[in-house]
Amino acid sequence: MTLKDDADNGIETYRMHVSARYLELTRKKLELTRLPRELELPDQRQWDYGTPKAILEPIVDYWMEEYNWRDQETTFNNRLPQFRTTVNLGLGSTSSEDDARRRLHFAHKRSSAERAIPLLFCHGWPPSFTEVIKIIDQLSNPISTPPRGSQDALGFHVVAPSIPGFGFSDASSSETFGLRRTAEIFDGLMKQLGYEEYVAYGGDW
């Protein structure tokens, strides 16, 4: 397996930065939120029509009074090596010109292990690529377990893209864009990184 140099492959480093204007707009929306009166339901049916008011109200208060996006932004930028690139797949029988080129955002950490395996980590909904933050270091540079020794520790080159339309990956305007096209784009990303063969993890299908 030959890994391609990011700089020569149209891949640019990326750091999150959400505009202060959008953060302020979000805060105003939260301040203007008025939760509706709830139906009188037995306890076992409290979730039938969505999140109960008793659960949602404290969350809204937390977002307004305690949550600090800038702190989270700094943590993600410091702990997740992030990139953006355009994946070119060409026009297929079921794709539009819009789908032939897709700009993707992804986290990518290469392993120092000699026989590391490329791993495509696919997030679900409503999570995002940020859920890989808890395991990316352990996967890419695992701590050896005696008596095996470091030379036998299994490591992974971890690639965690944002699904098109999520996070910082461009959305598609095509009605037919779905799971199959997303898989093709992710496969194109892995090959662009030099990973001709890889394993994949995903949930929430």
Phi, psi and omega in degrees: 000125179253117179279135182272148179285126184301318185295331181266008186234023178069023181252126183244143176294153185218142174230135178297140168201102178274131182303139176301330179298318180287327177295318179292322178297319178297318179297319179296321178297319179295319180295328182272354182293129175235112182284139184286160174295139184269156173287153176276107185233151174295158185305321184289353180241016184299333183262006185299328185245025179114190182292127180299148181302323181295335177273318188285323183302312178297330178292316178299317178298319179297315179301321183282322192256334187237322186295134180236104182296323182299324176296316179295318180302315179297318179298313180297317181294325182280331187254343181241113174292114187246151184213164171223146177204164175255124178264125180253116182253343185081166182276129175249181184293336183244011184246154176260171178299327179298323183278346182290335178233127182223124177275122184244144171253140181202155169264143183212119178229120180274147182272152174271354180293141186296320183247045182296146180254129175295133181234121173268114182258111183255121178280166179252207177230135007271007178296183179218183180301340184295343180293344179286348185300331184284342187230355188296322179292318180294324180287318184280326180225073185294147176279128183293146178251110179301146009263017186295317182093155186297331183292343181257356182291130181277126179237166182228142166276108190267127175237118183235090181279156169277128178302139178311127182095353177250148173054240187247020172263140182294143176276164175259146176261005182272135179294330185272357180292129182201211186298315183298315181291324176299317178298319179296320180292318177296321177297320177297322177297314181299319179292325178296330178277353180098009181260093180287328177233144183196167172254160183228144175236139176197158177216180175063040181277000000 
